[in-house]
Amino acid sequence: MGIFRWLDERLDLVRAKRDLLDREVPDRLTWWHTLGSATLTVFLVQVITGTVLATYYSASPDHAYESIQYMEREVASGALLRGVHHWGASAMVILILAHMIRVFSVGAYKYPREINWVLGVGLFLMVMGFSFTGYLLPWDQKAYWATAVGTNIAGTTPVLGAALVALLRGGSELGAATLARFYAFHVLWLPLLLTMLVALHIIVVVRQGIAARPRDLETGAPPTTKDPQYPGYYRQAYAASKRGGLRFWPDILGKDAIVSAATVLLILLLAAAFGAPLEGPADPTDTAYVPRPEWYFLPIYQLLKLVPGSFEAVIAVGVPTILLIVLVGLPFFDRGSRRNLLHRPLALAGLAVLLAGSGFLIGAAGRAPETPVDDSANLTSVQRAGRSLYQSQQCAGCHLIAGHGGESGPDLTTVGLRHSAGWMHSFLESPARFHEESRMPAYGPPTLSHQEIEELAQYLATLRGRDGATATPQFYDTFPPPRRP
């Protein structure tokens, strides 16, 4: 007791316990209110397992893959730790999405919780940043090629594309600088930023209290939250919702502990049963690998395959940007006092379309067969690099080769019989110079370097169809007139 009294005099522990644990909470809260605490628990699991894994990890292309294998085979429970970290990443995405959907469904982003909603959107972005930067660290085939696709998509951003690619890759190609930067983002910058946002989020929740049920804040409410009378109404209605005498501990924290423990147990079971995937070591010249991202990036991945190449930047950059603007601006343009989702038909329809569309795209991506690329030619190292670029740039989404791929662009099965590598190099840099009506995006710098364009052109020149070995090329290389100074 003497030690506790000494600490209490200096840290005011009794008051801290009263403010944090003994505070009153609204009555009749559901189990859905535990999602925030479960997300925080998984984040702590990720921090602990990630710290242990980082102890054995070597952030260099020469040793990254071997260090992962060492963890799997030599470190005590290393494979289990990797599995927990892997499945914890998916669990964190699921939980934060479910938490945001619950907050949206009960209108808890409205007055006075606008700032906390924006903080929650920031937390979601940080979680997706963790998922993306964690891709590359194993330095296996999926890590390398999924990151190549992701950074290429970032390069389509208007104005900022070149700067984003340089920031992410540390150069024009994936290599040691890229791995070092992704490692720094994953274990230093993002944890620091996420911890700060989590702390602010919790402080605001404690300050404002847990959101009450929608019905407790709708009866007799003014029509909009911007009504001058609404703040006074909200204070009275929220105070009335806490008349059940519930306390954060043990009434709410007990439920949080149960759900958090069940979540961790499920992650452990998945880790023990399935572990963490590890494919072959990264090979930039692999001619057969078709990259496919994790499930939470599949909607945008599949959407890119369904649109013409000229709309790639619109989809890759425009759709996420629009969603982000809508999420951040939601509490500021939705000022109605109705909070129950069933009383907000427009919000209900928007959520249904978003969830159904995402589910459809994920299902379509899962059912889509991998697109093989013609490998009839004996390719040089330059041509193999070009074929890898063909895959990473998702060219098969628009072009057919031997019957496989999209149909919105020209069939490339025999393009090597119709055009020379030099002509295709020039065309790839700026298709609009050759055909003003072309919907194909320009791949000139900074999207691809001149060397990468040459590699891609050299590969395309090998595509001559089934009888290409005996067929005689007939080039139709019509170049546009030179530009006047």
C-alpha positions as CSV (number, residue, x, y, z in Angstrom):
1,M,0.0,0.0,0.0
2,G,2.9,2.4,0.7
3,I,4.2,2.0,-2.8
4,F,0.8,2.5,-4.4
5,R,0.2,5.6,-2.2
6,W,3.6,6.9,-3.3
7,L,2.8,6.3,-7.0
8,D,-0.7,7.7,-6.6
9,E,0.5,11.0,-5.2
10,R,2.7,11.5,-8.2
11,L,0.7,9.9,-11.1
12,D,-2.9,10.3,-9.7
13,L,-3.7,6.6,-10.4
14,V,-7.0,6.7,-8.7
15,R,-8.3,9.5,-10.9
16,A,-6.9,7.8,-14.0
17,K,-8.8,4.6,-13.0
18,R,-12.0,6.6,-12.5
19,D,-11.7,8.4,-15.8
20,L,-10.7,5.3,-17.8
21,L,-12.3,2.3,-16.2
22,D,-15.2,3.6,-14.0
23,R,-16.7,6.0,-16.6
24,E,-20.3,5.5,-17.5
25,V,-21.2,4.2,-20.9
26,P,-24.4,4.1,-22.9
27,D,-26.8,1.3,-22.1
28,R,-27.5,-1.8,-24.3
29,L,-24.3,-1.7,-26.4
30,T,-23.8,-4.7,-28.7
31,W,-21.0,-7.0,-29.4
32,W,-20.3,-5.0,-32.6
33,H,-18.8,-2.3,-30.4
34,T,-15.9,-4.6,-29.6
35,L,-14.4,-4.4,-33.1
36,G,-12.2,-1.4,-32.3
37,S,-10.6,-3.1,-29.3
38,A,-10.1,-6.3,-31.4
39,T,-8.3,-4.2,-34.0
40,L,-6.1,-2.6,-31.4
41,T,-5.3,-6.1,-30.0
42,V,-4.3,-7.4,-33.4
43,F,-2.1,-4.3,-33.9
44,L,-0.2,-5.2,-30.7
45,V,0.2,-8.7,-31.9
46,Q,1.6,-7.4,-35.2
47,V,4.1,-5.2,-33.3
48,I,5.3,-8.0,-31.1
49,T,5.6,-10.6,-33.8
50,G,7.1,-8.1,-36.3
51,T,9.7,-7.0,-33.7
52,V,10.8,-10.6,-33.2
53,L,10.9,-11.3,-36.9
54,A,12.9,-8.1,-37.6
55,T,15.6,-9.5,-35.2
56,Y,16.4,-12.2,-37.8
57,Y,15.6,-10.4,-41.0
58,S,18.2,-9.1,-43.4
59,A,16.9,-6.2,-45.6
60,S,19.1,-6.9,-48.7
61,P,18.2,-8.7,-52.0
62,D,21.1,-11.0,-51.5
63,H,20.0,-12.3,-48.0
64,A,16.3,-11.4,-47.5
65,Y,15.0,-14.6,-48.9
66,E,17.6,-16.7,-47.0
67,S,16.8,-14.9,-43.8
68,I,13.1,-15.8,-44.2
69,Q,14.1,-19.5,-44.8
70,Y,16.3,-19.3,-41.7
71,M,13.4,-18.1,-39.6
72,E,11.2,-20.9,-40.9
73,R,13.7,-23.7,-40.3
74,E,16.1,-22.7,-37.6
75,V,14.4,-20.2,-35.2
76,A,12.2,-21.7,-32.5
77,S,8.6,-21.2,-33.5
78,G,9.8,-19.1,-36.3
79,A,7.3,-20.6,-38.8
80,L,4.5,-20.0,-36.3
81,L,5.5,-16.4,-35.8
82,R,5.5,-15.7,-39.5
83,G,2.1,-17.4,-39.8
84,V,0.7,-15.2,-37.0
85,H,2.1,-12.1,-38.6
86,H,0.7,-13.1,-42.0
87,W,-2.8,-13.9,-40.8
88,G,-2.7,-11.0,-38.4
89,A,-2.3,-8.7,-41.4
90,S,-5.5,-10.0,-43.0
91,A,-7.3,-9.9,-39.7
92,M,-6.4,-6.3,-39.1
93,V,-7.7,-5.3,-42.6
94,I,-11.0,-7.2,-41.9
95,L,-11.5,-5.8,-38.5
96,I,-10.8,-2.2,-39.4
97,L,-13.1,-2.4,-42.4
98,A,-15.8,-4.0,-40.2
99,H,-15.3,-1.3,-37.5
100,M,-15.6,1.4,-40.1
101,I,-18.8,-0.2,-41.5
102,R,-20.3,-0.4,-38.1
103,V,-19.5,3.3,-37.4
104,F,-21.0,4.2,-40.7
105,S,-24.1,2.1,-40.2
106,V,-25.0,3.7,-36.8
107,G,-24.1,7.3,-38.0
108,A,-21.3,7.6,-35.4
109,Y,-19.3,9.8,-37.7
110,K,-21.7,12.7,-37.2
111,Y,-21.6,15.4,-34.6
112,P,-19.6,15.5,-32.4
113,R,-17.4,12.7,-33.8
114,E,-16.3,14.2,-37.1
115,I,-12.6,14.4,-36.1
116,N,-12.5,10.9,-34.8
117,W,-14.0,9.6,-38.1
118,V,-11.2,11.4,-40.0
119,L,-8.6,9.8,-37.7
120,G,-10.2,6.4,-38.4
121,V,-9.8,7.0,-42.1
122,G,-6.2,7.8,-41.5
123,L,-5.8,4.6,-39.5
124,F,-7.3,2.6,-42.4
125,L,-4.8,4.2,-44.8
126,M,-2.0,3.3,-42.5
127,V,-3.1,-0.3,-42.3
128,M,-3.3,-0.6,-46.1
129,G,0.2,1.0,-46.2
130,F,1.5,-1.7,-43.9
131,S,0.0,-4.4,-46.1
132,F,1.6,-2.9,-49.3
133,T,5.0,-2.3,-47.8
134,G,5.1,-5.8,-46.1
135,Y,4.7,-7.4,-49.6
136,L,8.2,-7.0,-50.7
137,L,10.1,-8.1,-47.6
138,P,10.1,-11.9,-48.2
139,W,11.7,-11.1,-51.6
140,D,10.0,-14.1,-53.2
141,Q,8.3,-14.2,-56.6
142,K,4.9,-12.8,-55.4
143,A,6.7,-10.1,-53.3
144,Y,8.7,-8.9,-56.3
145,W,6.1,-9.0,-59.0
146,A,3.2,-7.7,-56.9
147,T,5.3,-4.8,-55.8
148,A,6.3,-4.2,-59.4
149,V,2.7,-3.9,-60.4
150,G,1.8,-1.7,-57.4
151,T,4.6,0.8,-58.0
152,N,3.8,0.9,-61.7
153,I,0.2,1.8,-60.8
154,A,1.5,4.5,-58.5
155,G,3.5,5.8,-61.5
156,T,0.3,6.5,-63.4
157,T,-0.6,9.3,-61.0
158,P,-0.9,12.6,-62.9
159,V,1.9,15.1,-62.1
160,L,3.2,13.1,-59.1
161,G,3.7,9.7,-60.8
162,A,7.4,10.1,-61.3
163,A,8.0,11.4,-57.8
164,L,6.0,8.5,-56.3
165,V,7.9,5.9,-58.2
166,A,11.2,7.4,-57.2
167,L,10.1,7.6,-53.6
168,L,9.0,4.0,-53.5
169,R,11.7,2.4,-55.6
170,G,14.6,4.6,-54.8
171,G,15.4,4.4,-58.6
172,S,14.0,3.3,-61.9
173,E,13.9,-0.5,-61.0
174,L,13.2,-2.7,-58.0
175,G,16.4,-3.5,-56.2
176,A,18.3,-3.0,-53.0
177,A,17.2,0.6,-52.5
178,T,13.5,-0.4,-52.9
179,L,13.8,-3.2,-50.3
180,A,15.6,-0.9,-47.9
181,R,12.9,1.8,-48.3
182,F,10.0,-0.6,-47.9
183,Y,11.6,-2.1,-44.8
184,A,12.1,1.4,-43.3
185,F,8.4,2.3,-44.1
186,H,7.2,-1.0,-42.7
187,V,9.1,-1.1,-39.4
188,L,9.8,2.6,-38.7
189,W,7.7,5.2,-40.3
190,L,4.3,3.5,-40.5
191,P,4.4,2.1,-36.9
192,L,5.3,5.6,-35.6
193,L,2.5,7.2,-37.5
194,L,0.0,4.5,-36.7
195,T,0.8,4.7,-33.0
196,M,0.3,8.4,-33.0
197,L,-3.1,8.1,-34.7
198,V,-4.2,5.3,-32.4
199,A,-3.3,7.3,-29.4
200,L,-5.3,10.3,-30.7
201,H,-8.2,8.1,-31.6
202,I,-8.4,6.6,-28.1
203,I,-8.1,10.0,-26.4
204,V,-11.0,11.3,-28.5
205,V,-13.1,8.2,-27.7
206,V,-12.4,8.5,-24.0
207,R,-13.2,12.3,-24.2
208,Q,-16.4,11.9,-26.2
209,G,-17.6,8.5,-24.8
210,I,-18.7,5.4,-26.7
211,A,-21.4,6.2,-29.3
212,A,-24.9,5.5,-28.2
213,R,-27.5,3.5,-30.1
214,P,-29.0,5.4,-33.1
215,R,-32.5,5.3,-31.6
216,D,-31.3,7.1,-28.4
217,L,-30.1,10.0,-30.5
218,E,-33.0,10.3,-33.0
219,T,-36.1,10.7,-31.0
220,G,-37.1,14.4,-31.0
221,A,-33.9,15.4,-32.7
222,P,-33.7,18.6,-34.9
223,P,-33.7,17.7,-38.6
224,T,-29.9,18.5,-39.1
225,T,-26.8,18.4,-36.9
226,K,-26.0,22.0,-38.0
227,D,-29.2,23.2,-36.3
228,P,-28.2,25.6,-33.4
229,Q,-30.3,23.5,-31.1
230,Y,-28.7,20.2,-31.9
231,P,-25.6,20.4,-29.6
232,G,-27.9,20.9,-26.6
233,Y,-30.2,18.1,-27.7
234,Y,-27.2,15.8,-28.2
235,R,-25.9,16.4,-24.7
236,Q,-29.2,15.7,-23.1
237,A,-29.9,12.6,-25.3
238,Y,-26.4,11.2,-24.7
239,A,-26.7,11.7,-21.0
240,A,-30.1,9.9,-21.0
241,S,-28.5,7.0,-22.8
242,K,-26.2,6.3,-19.9
243,R,-28.9,6.0,-17.2
244,G,-28.5,2.2,-17.1
245,G,-25.5,2.6,-14.8
246,L,-23.1,0.6,-17.0
247,R,-19.3,1.0,-16.4
248,F,-16.6,0.6,-19.0
249,W,-15.1,-2.0,-16.6
250,P,-16.3,-4.7,-16.4
251,D,-19.4,-4.3,-18.6
252,I,-17.7,-3.2,-21.8
253,L,-14.0,-4.1,-21.3
254,G,-15.1,-7.7,-20.4
255,K,-16.7,-8.1,-23.8
256,D,-13.7,-6.5,-25.5
257,A,-11.4,-9.0,-23.8
258,I,-13.5,-12.0,-24.9
259,V,-13.6,-11.0,-28.5
260,S,-10.0,-10.0,-28.6
261,A,-8.9,-13.3,-27.1
262,A,-11.1,-15.2,-29.6
263,T,-9.5,-13.2,-32.5
264,V,-6.0,-14.0,-31.3
265,L,-6.9,-17.7,-30.9
266,L,-8.3,-17.8,-34.4
267,I,-5.1,-16.2,-35.8
268,L,-3.0,-18.8,-33.9
269,L,-5.1,-21.6,-35.3
270,L,-4.8,-20.3,-38.9
271,A,-1.0,-19.8,-38.4
272,A,-0.6,-23.3,-37.1
273,A,-2.7,-24.9,-39.8
274,F,-1.6,-23.0,-42.9
275,G,1.5,-21.0,-41.9
276,A,2.7,-18.1,-44.1
277,P,3.2,-18.6,-47.9
278,L,6.7,-18.4,-49.3
279,E,7.2,-18.9,-53.0
280,G,10.5,-19.3,-54.9
281,P,13.1,-16.5,-54.6
282,A,12.5,-13.4,-56.7
283,D,13.6,-13.7,-60.3
284,P,13.2,-10.5,-62.4
285,T,13.7,-12.5,-65.6
286,D,11.1,-15.2,-64.8
287,T,9.1,-15.7,-68.0
288,A,6.1,-17.6,-66.6
289,Y,5.1,-15.9,-63.3
290,V,1.8,-14.0,-63.2
291,P,1.5,-11.7,-60.2
292,R,-1.6,-11.6,-58.1
293,P,-2.0,-9.4,-55.0
294,E,-3.5,-10.3,-51.7
295,W,-7.3,-10.4,-51.5
296,Y,-7.7,-6.9,-50.1
297,F,-6.1,-5.4,-53.3
298,L,-8.0,-7.7,-55.7
299,P,-10.9,-5.3,-56.4
300,I,-8.7,-2.6,-57.9
301,Y,-6.5,-5.3,-59.6
302,Q,-9.6,-6.9,-61.3
303,L,-11.1,-3.5,-62.2
304,L,-7.9,-2.6,-64.0
305,K,-8.2,-5.7,-66.1
306,L,-11.8,-4.8,-67.2
307,V,-11.1,-1.3,-68.5
308,P,-9.2,-0.2,-71.6
309,G,-5.6,0.7,-71.2
310,S,-6.3,4.4,-71.7
311,F,-8.4,4.5,-68.6
312,E,-5.8,2.8,-66.4
313,A,-4.7,6.0,-64.7
314,V,-8.4,7.0,-64.2
315,I,-9.2,3.7,-62.4
316,A,-5.9,3.2,-60.6
317,V,-5.7,6.7,-59.2
318,G,-9.1,8.2,-59.7
319,V,-11.2,5.5,-57.9
320,P,-9.2,5.4,-54.7
321,T,-8.9,9.2,-54.7
322,I,-12.7,9.6,-55.0
323,L,-13.3,7.0,-52.3
324,L,-10.9,8.8,-50.0
325,I,-12.5,12.2,-50.6
326,V,-15.9,10.7,-49.9
327,L,-14.8,9.1,-46.7
328,V,-13.0,12.2,-45.4
329,G,-15.8,14.5,-46.4
330,L,-18.7,12.2,-45.2
331,P,-19.3,13.8,-41.8
332,F,-19.1,17.3,-43.3
333,F,-21.7,16.9,-46.1
334,D,-24.0,14.4,-44.4
335,R,-25.5,16.7,-41.7
336,G,-28.8,15.0,-41.3
337,S,-29.7,14.0,-37.7
338,R,-30.9,10.5,-38.7
339,R,-28.3,7.9,-37.7
340,N,-29.9,4.4,-38.2
341,L,-28.8,3.1,-41.6
342,L,-32.3,2.0,-42.4
343,H,-33.4,5.6,-42.1
344,R,-30.7,6.7,-44.6
345,P,-31.6,5.1,-47.9
346,L,-28.9,6.8,-49.9
347,A,-26.2,5.7,-47.4
348,L,-27.7,2.2,-47.4
349,A,-27.6,2.0,-51.2
350,G,-24.1,3.3,-51.4
351,L,-22.8,0.8,-48.9
352,A,-24.6,-2.1,-50.6
353,V,-23.2,-1.1,-54.0
354,L,-19.6,-0.8,-52.6
355,L,-19.7,-4.1,-50.8
356,A,-21.4,-6.0,-53.6
357,G,-19.1,-4.5,-56.2
358,S,-16.0,-5.4,-54.2
359,G,-17.2,-8.9,-53.5
360,F,-18.0,-9.4,-57.3
361,L,-14.5,-8.2,-58.3
362,I,-12.8,-10.4,-55.7
363,G,-14.8,-13.4,-56.9
364,A,-14.0,-12.6,-60.5
365,A,-10.3,-12.3,-59.7
366,G,-10.3,-15.6,-57.9
367,R,-12.0,-17.4,-60.8
368,A,-9.9,-15.8,-63.5
369,P,-7.3,-18.2,-64.9
370,E,-3.7,-17.1,-65.0
371,T,-2.8,-15.7,-68.4
372,P,0.0,-17.7,-70.0
373,V,2.4,-15.9,-72.3
374,D,3.7,-17.4,-75.5
375,D,7.1,-19.0,-74.7
376,S,7.8,-20.6,-78.1
377,A,10.9,-18.5,-78.7
378,N,14.3,-19.0,-77.2
379,L,14.5,-15.6,-75.6
380,T,17.6,-13.6,-74.8
381,S,18.1,-11.9,-71.4
382,V,16.8,-8.6,-72.8
383,Q,13.7,-10.3,-74.3
384,R,13.0,-12.1,-71.0
385,A,13.2,-8.8,-69.2
386,G,10.7,-7.5,-71.7
387,R,8.3,-10.4,-71.1
388,S,8.5,-9.7,-67.4
389,L,7.6,-6.1,-68.1
390,Y,4.7,-7.3,-70.2
391,Q,3.4,-9.2,-67.2
392,S,4.0,-6.5,-64.6
393,Q,2.4,-3.8,-66.7
394,Q,-0.7,-6.0,-67.0
395,C,-0.6,-5.7,-70.8
396,A,-2.7,-8.9,-71.1
397,G,-5.6,-7.0,-69.7
398,C,-6.0,-5.3,-73.1
399,H,-4.1,-7.6,-75.6
400,L,-4.5,-11.1,-76.8
401,I,-1.5,-13.5,-77.2
402,A,-2.4,-16.9,-78.6
403,G,-6.0,-16.5,-77.5
404,H,-5.3,-15.4,-74.0
405,G,-5.8,-11.9,-72.6
406,G,-8.2,-9.0,-73.2
407,E,-9.8,-7.9,-76.4
408,S,-9.9,-4.1,-76.0
409,G,-6.5,-3.7,-77.8
410,P,-5.0,-5.2,-80.9
411,D,-4.1,-8.9,-81.0
412,L,-0.3,-9.2,-80.4
413,T,0.0,-12.9,-81.4
414,T,1.9,-12.1,-84.6
415,V,2.9,-8.5,-84.0
416,G,6.6,-9.4,-84.6
417,L,5.7,-10.1,-88.2
418,R,4.0,-6.7,-88.7
419,H,6.4,-4.3,-86.9
420,S,10.0,-4.0,-86.1
421,A,11.3,-3.6,-82.5
422,G,12.4,0.0,-83.4
423,W,8.9,1.0,-84.5
424,M,7.3,-0.6,-81.4
425,H,9.8,1.2,-79.2
426,S,8.7,4.6,-80.6
427,F,5.0,3.6,-80.5
428,L,5.2,2.5,-76.9
429,E,6.7,5.8,-75.9
430,S,3.8,7.8,-77.4
431,P,1.0,6.0,-79.1
432,A,-0.9,9.2,-79.8
433,R,1.9,10.4,-82.1
434,F,1.1,7.5,-84.4
435,H,-2.7,7.4,-84.0
436,E,-4.4,10.4,-82.5
437,E,-7.5,8.3,-81.6
438,S,-5.4,5.7,-79.7
439,R,-6.7,4.9,-76.2
440,M,-3.4,3.3,-75.2
441,P,-1.5,5.2,-72.5
442,A,2.1,6.5,-73.2
443,Y,4.8,4.4,-71.6
444,G,7.6,6.8,-72.1
445,P,9.6,8.2,-69.1
446,P,8.8,8.4,-66.3
447,T,6.3,5.5,-66.6
448,L,9.1,3.3,-68.0
449,S,12.7,4.1,-68.7
450,H,14.1,4.0,-72.3
451,Q,15.9,0.7,-71.4
452,E,12.7,-0.9,-70.2
453,I,10.8,0.2,-73.3
454,E,13.5,-1.3,-75.5
455,E,13.3,-4.6,-73.5
456,L,9.5,-4.6,-74.0
457,A,9.9,-3.9,-77.7
458,Q,12.5,-6.6,-78.2
459,Y,10.1,-9.1,-76.5
460,L,7.2,-8.1,-78.7
461,A,9.3,-8.5,-81.7
462,T,9.6,-12.2,-80.9
463,L,5.8,-12.7,-81.1
464,R,5.4,-14.3,-84.5
465,G,2.6,-16.9,-83.9
466,R,2.8,-20.7,-84.3
467,D,4.5,-20.6,-87.7
468,G,6.7,-17.7,-86.9
469,A,9.9,-19.7,-87.4
470,T,9.2,-20.1,-91.1
471,A,7.1,-16.9,-91.7
472,T,8.6,-13.9,-93.5
473,P,8.1,-10.6,-91.7
474,Q,6.3,-7.9,-93.6
475,F,6.8,-4.7,-91.6
476,Y,4.3,-1.8,-91.8
477,D,6.5,0.7,-90.0
478,T,5.0,4.1,-90.8
479,F,6.5,6.7,-88.6
480,P,4.8,10.1,-87.9
481,P,6.4,13.2,-89.3
482,P,9.0,14.8,-87.0
483,R,7.7,17.5,-84.7
484,R,8.5,21.0,-85.7
485,P,10.7,23.0,-83.2
